[in-house]
């Protein structure tokens, strides 16, 4: 459930990039920071150890003003992927309004992807989020590497799941915005009923996505 | 959203602790060179700040202002430089706050997870403890049942061999008793004949006495009477000896552990067993002097008897059983060899198994050699067997001599 501050006229969405260690969650945020031209774009705040491994989280704030004057704010977080940091993952995940699961396309990482996805499902349950309703996009990253699962294989494996699947090469920036776009649409549809975005704030799905990614709403 | 959440939006007041704020104020005063104040998002001065006139610039933390810096210096460059510095300070403070709050949250989450695991472990430990407690009790009950059954079986085996012995012993005792009774009958006749002399002796008629003595052949009668008594005495001795051997074999007059000469055991057992061997096998003893051994002689006798009876059964005719005893390597070695049928090689590995028997139903419990081995093991010893079909069998018992 997004956080709505009526006095400040502010609606904040918490979006979490989840996935196994070294699957490219932080890289997704870095590229989004470069590629997205939202009206409001904060600095990327990272908290990493010496080995460039995320210790607590990364945070990228994005936002825009709706025609109604409502400030729509997105806080994009990453979680630490290493198994040991489960408490941190759970804390970052709590109250999330949308999740991108960043999987590693390399064949050797299939087991890690599976474990991490199961961990996501377990933690969603622990923090009281409904996995049936929560906006979730599965991104298969690192398409530029050799020895990866083919798109057909990925579709065969994930075809039965209710979540959309995207492909990306975050290092090159490919697929990163598309993934974010897909998540934003799901988040809009989920929030539309609760906040009457179209009726009260003159904000259509198309405007919502466009404003977050490309340019201010006219 | 709770104030405790790590991603809760911070206010300017949150991010500038009083002590740091004072130092920041002195630095800003130098930098700006004019009165200034910090305002919150509503444009209201922070606590302990005094409103001043002048331009205000927003202090942006993420996307939107968390407050404003208002200054009367009129120098936009200076004011922008101050804004950049304060924003850097705020961002670092926010970063630190978020990290520390997240740390607290994750530690709490980990701790809760640990506590849940801990209580699950405690529950399962309690379950296993309860199970192990009853398990031990159940095992003990089973052991008691098995021990009871085993005692009954051993008793049955003992009774069976005693029964076998009894048949042979009865025969052996019956024979002397038969001739003793017949002798006594004859003796009664002799006594009646001697009684006829009484009137003649009382009349003191020497001539008639000599005549009757001669006629009735009393010389021969006396001689025969004497022989017959002698024979009866040896018969009674024989019965007495058999009873003594039997008693000694069954140890009815002894109990438990005693300091025994195993050669005595061998002798008494062989005497009893020879009853069964009579006619088709002879038992030879080649015994060397043995040190006395603390043992349950009754049990040792039973073991020896079981082996001897098997040896006797294995012999059809003209058999020979040799029992040897000696001391070697601090052990008493007793070997029992027969030249009987031998044990087939497929049967040999199983002869000590309980209930394994080659005899017909009713002829043995199948426990004889099993009991035999148990007795020897109980004395710290071991039993070995060598056999060749058609050539005979040798059992060797080793019993350690305590140092």
Boltz contact constraints between the chains, C-beta under 6 A:
constraints:
  - contact:
      token1: [A, 3]
      token2: [B, 1]
      max_distance: 6.0
  - contact:
      token1: [A, 40]
      token2: [B, 63]
      max_distance: 6.0
  - contact:
      token1: [A, 42]
      token2: [B, 62]
      max_distance: 6.0
  - contact:
      token1: [A, 42]
      token2: [B, 63]
      max_distance: 6.0
  - contact:
      token1: [A, 45]
      token2: [B, 95]
      max_distance: 6.0
  - contact:
      token1: [A, 47]
      token2: [B, 99]
      max_distance: 6.0
  - contact:
      token1: [A, 56]
      token2: [B, 99]
      max_distance: 6.0
  - contact:
      token1: [A, 56]
      token2: [B, 102]
      max_distance: 6.0
  - contact:
      token1: [A, 61]
      token2: [B, 62]
      max_distance: 6.0
  - contact:
      token1: [A, 61]
      token2: [B, 63]
      max_distance: 6.0
  - contact:
      token1: [A, 63]
      token2: [B, 63]
      max_distance: 6.0
  - contact:
      token1: [A, 73]
      token2: [B, 63]
      max_distance: 6.0
  - contact:
      token1: [A, 87]
      token2: [B, 106]
      max_distance: 6.0
  - contact:
      token1: [A, 87]
      token2: [B, 109]
      max_distance: 6.0
  - contact:
      token1: [A, 87]
      token2: [B, 110]
      max_distance: 6.0
  - contact:
      token1: [A, 88]
      token2: [B, 106]
      max_distance: 6.0
  - contact:
      token1: [A, 90]
      token2: [B, 109]
      max_distance: 6.0
  - contact:
      token1: [A, 91]
      token2: [B, 102]
      max_distance: 6.0
  - contact:
      token1: [A, 91]
      token2: [B, 105]
      max_distance: 6.0
  - contact:
      token1: [A, 91]
      token2: [B, 106]
      max_distance: 6.0
  - contact:
      token1: [A, 91]
      token2: [B, 109]
      max_distance: 6.0
